[in-house]
């Protein structure tokens, strides 16, 4: 993508009322004005709010919103050029239960309040092979999520990375989290239903290469500070 294309998308992003773009100054060490008020300010209803972290182009966020009109969906990513596609679709199709948020996930507690979020989806996140602390399922992040996720809120992890899947599964077991389901190959096992079979651009590429897609869902029902699992990635990549 050329620099001109990016600038054009950034400019158009400013016209989408479904795309929220706080500055770093807005969220660094303080609460953003919308925290605790997503239903009131954005969605104008009291329906459950579901978040997709690292949503990229917003394909999963959009597909879930179309499937569940009785829920609200927020796609979060830091890349404005990627968010443009999902935000443009939501804007042009007048989807009232979709919003996008451009911010770093490190600042997530500045934008969501206690018990504000019902579910979290993490789809095809970077497994951060050499930097465990940057994985979106590392305790540093999970400890943040539980501050705004409802007590019964489910975290869904869908990934092509066996490393990220096995690491997160080990972490859930280490911290006595409630594991709802784990599957090492949702298509090979026939588990991929109409929700899990939603395919993003990247997922289609992984499947074309014959890579199995995994799924894990769990509840962060441990009120203590979560800790790293006693786990080695071995030959997983």
N, C-alpha and C positions, 0 to 999 in steps of 0.2 A: 504494500500500500504506500503510495507516495505521500510526501508531506502535505501536498495540496489537498489530497483526499481526506487526510486526517483533520486538517483545519476546517474543511467543509463540514465534516461530521460533528466536530466539536461545536461549531457555530449552530448547526441545526439542533444539536442536543439541548441548547439553551431554550428552544421553543417548545420542548416537550414537557407538559406539566406533570407527566408521570415519572420524570427523571429528577431525582433529588441529588444535588451536587454540593455538599458542604465543603468549605475550604478546610485545610489542615488547622488553621487558627480556630475554626468553628468547633472542632471536636477534640482538640488536643488538651487533655486534662480538664475538660468541662463538658456539661451536657448540651446537646444540640436541642434547639427549640421543639423539635418534633418528637423527642423521646417521650414515650408513654402516651402519645397522642396520634399514632398512625391511623387508628380507626376513626378518630374524630376529624382529623385534618385532611387525610388523604382518601380513605375509602368510604367515609360517610355511612358506616354501618358498624355492627358489633360482631361481625363474623370472625372466626379464628384467622390468625395471621401466620403464614408459613414463609420461611426464609430459605432462599438458595444462596449458599456462600460460594464465591468464585464462579459466578453464573456465566461468565464469558459473554456470548452473543444472546443469552437469554432464552435459548431454545427450550430448555426444560421448564423454566419458569412459565413461559407462555403456554406450553402444552398442558402443564398442570392446571393453570388458570382456566383454560378452555374446558378441561375435564371436570373441574370442581368450581362452578360459579358461586357456590355457597361458602367459599373460602377466599381469603385475600392472599396474594403472593407478592413477595419482594425479592428481586434478584439483586445480589450485591457483588460488585466487582470494582477494581480500581482503574480498569482500562476503558476510557471513554469511547474509543473507536469501536470497541467490541459491543459495549452497551447500546450503542446507536441503533444496531439492527433490531434488538428486542424492544427498545423504547419506541422506535418508529412504527413497528408493527402494532404495539399496544395503542399508540396514539391514533394511528390511521384507522384502526378497527374499533376504536372507542371502548376498549376493554376497561371496565370500571374496577375490576378486582386485581389489577396488576400495577406494580410500581417498581422502579429500579433505583438503586442507591449507589452512587459512585463514591466509594471511600475505601480506605485500607481496613482490613478485618481486625487489625490491632486496635482500632478505635471503636469497635462494635458496641461496647458498653456505653458509649456516649450517645448512641442513637436508639437503643432499645432499653425499655424499663423492665423491672421485675414482673414476671408472669405475662409479658406482652406477646411472646411468641409461642405458638403451639407446636411447631415442628421445624426441624432444620434438615435441609437436603444439601449434601456435598457430592457433586458429580464430577468425576474425572479431574480431581485436583492434582496439582503437581506433587508427586510422592516425596520430593525433597530427599533423595537417596542419601546424601551426605550431610544434610542439615535437619535432623529430627525435630528441632525446636521450631522449625518453620512449617511443619506439617499441620494441616488444619484440624487434625485429630490429636495433636500433642496436648498434654495436660495444660500447658500455658493457654491454649485456646479453649479447651473444654471447660476449664475453670471459669472462663469468661462467659461461655454460653449458658452455663447453669444459673448465672445471675439474672438472665432475662427469659430463659425457657421455663415453661410451666413444668411443675413437678412430674407430670405424666407425659411430658413432651418427648417425642421420639426423634432421634438423630438417624438419618438415613445416609449411608455411604455407598455410592455406586462408583466403581473404579475398575480400570483395566490393570491396575498395579497390584500384583499379588503381595508385594512388600507392604504397601499401605493398608491393604485388607488384613493381612496377618498381624501387622504391628497394632492396628486398632483393635482387633479381636483380643490380642494378648493384653492390651491396656484395659479393655473392658473387664476381662477376667481378673486381672491384677487388682482392680479397684472395686470388685464385687458389683459391677453395674448390671442391670437387667438386660440380658441379651435376648432380643426378640427372635432374630433370625440371622443366620450367616450361610452364604452359599458361594462356593468357589467358581461356579460357572452357571449363570442363570439361564443362558440359552441352551447349553448342553444338557442341563437337568430338566428343561421344560418349565422352569420357574418363571420365566419372563412373561408376566401378564401385561395388560394394556398400559400399566403405569411403568413398570420396569423396562418395558420394551420401547419406551420413548427413546429415540436415537438422536443424539447431537451429531454435529459434523465430525467431531473427533472420534466419537464412538463408532461411527460408520467406518472410519479409517482403521480403527483397531480391529474391528470384526473382519474387515477385508484381509487383514494380515493373519487371521486365524487366532487372534488373542482372546482368551476367555474373559468375560466380564463378570465381576464379583459384586455381591451385595451383602451389606451388613446393616442391621438396625438395632438400636439399643436405647435405653433410658439412662440419663445421668442422675441416678437416684442415690448418690453418695454425697452427703453434705460436707464431708471433709475435703481438704485440698487433694485433688487427684495427683497420682504419682506415675512416673515412667514405669513400664513393665520390665521385668527381668527377662529380656528377650534379645536375641541376636538375629540380625537379618540374614546371616549365612550367605547362601547363594542367590537369595531373592533380589530381583532388580525391578 
